[in-house]
């Protein structure tokens, strides 16, 4: 496993013109083509051209096709990123922004977001304004990467959240003002009260107004580790989404800290994601005891078929999932926090001393950005706003442990195949992740899934193998009458494709039952190592992810991938 002292490559293989295309995986080929079309390949990196944000194209918007056929969504290139990374400007972290960005580049990320904790020392020292020069330095050192500045928001009355915007004259100002006005920790508004919940909604609406007014080009919010403490209630998640769905777009489907329960490392009670909590006085009382641990490394909200994520999707509204490192302290690294000068501490500096390398492994539970957790965002052009538009559109799939190289999912009418409109085995036609397909009642649908299996060992030295892909289908029933409902009773696994032993790029064509009512589809897959009956029974999920034994959660031995949904709108004409 690479250590912090290993030499850093100046370019990833796919970005190096000396590396022939035939030796790249599918992701590398697609990324190289995207940058070549943008004029950013090869010599363009030296000039930092990749830092120039460009206007989002119309093709980045979520698509709805009225005929389900010839138009469809565009071909996409998936850029890999991480929206939750900490540096010395967080009181509990360790690395400089430069170190984090260099490691992210080494592990293949195209974009990343620095999200420093909104702590008292951080705020007193100037918050996002104080960090900004270090973010600019990291951008200059890594010109091929899209490096966002963000904030980890202590949501009033709830957990944490990521807030970020693209580079621009007010990218730090908007975070600083937001931190002072709406941070629950700074304002002493952490308890689960109606007043604090209202303040969180007001904060999201304020961010939406900054976007609408043009003060910033864009801004996004995602809930972080939503079920870690059980204090993000279903009605709060819905209220945040409803306050500004163009801004509050989703949640971490899987938390960081995936190395927390490595056998022999994290201790006998350790759980992947550091989900080691029990219900407290601030927790929402309607969550079952099973909600407080992870399943295959994923949050209970995501991993439970027919659970809270599905309950929100069953309203017919997109709510995206992501995965990320939440990197503070990397497992098995040898860096320690630097030494304070006399009279200095985090409260009066807002910044930790630069770390110092040693010859001894230091405590930690995280992986480097991109080393284990990856969020893949579909774009048609390269740039900051394109990544944000792809996230907003829901063109997202996630994986752990580099389980697969590439994934393309398309939904279209079965009749389009007969009419010859599916094209290229369905690729480039129909609707993809985050989109909506409008069909007539009774029409048959076909789901086309093109998989490129892992072409090289992952960063643990193991060649991953995808064992199965599950199609999960649910009905859309409109807004929930009970804002605290977390169960979607009509959602279940409707098809499982055994793909064990298949390698390279292959396409699955999966016929679906006739569309009799509006609904959605999403996919899930794994390496097949650990399965069990889902929380809501075998008829709903016969072989889903299961919790690991405390202290024995090797993440590399239990890897999964998930996609965002595709919605189906059924009409009578």
ABEGO torsion letter per residue (X at the ends): XBBAABBBBABBAAABAABBAAABBAAAAAAAAAAAAAGABEAAAAAGAAABBBBBBAAABBBBBAAGBABEBBBBBBBBBBABBBBAABAABABBAAAAAAAAAAAGBABBBBBBBBBAAAAAAGEAAAAAAAAAAAAAABAABBBBBBBBBBBBGBBBBBBBBBBEAAAAAAAAAAAAAABAAAAGBABBBAAAAAAAAAAAAAAAAAAAAGABABBBBBBBGAAAAGABBAAAAAAAAAABAAABAEBBABBBGAAAABBGAAEAABBBGGBABBBBAABBAABBAAAABBBGGBBAAAABBGBAAAAAAAAGBBBBBBBBAGBABBBGBABBBBBBBBGBBAAAAGBBBBBBBBABBBBEABBBBGAABBBBBBBABBEAAAAAAAAAAGBBBBBBGGABABBBBBBBBAAAAAAGAAEGGGBGBEBBBGBBBBBBBGBBBBBBBBBBBBABBBAAGBBBBBABBBBBBBBBAEBBABAABABBAABBBABBBBABGBBEBBBBBBBBBBBABBBBBBBBBBAGABBBBBAAEAAABABBBBBBBBGBBBAAABBBBBBBBBBBBBBAX
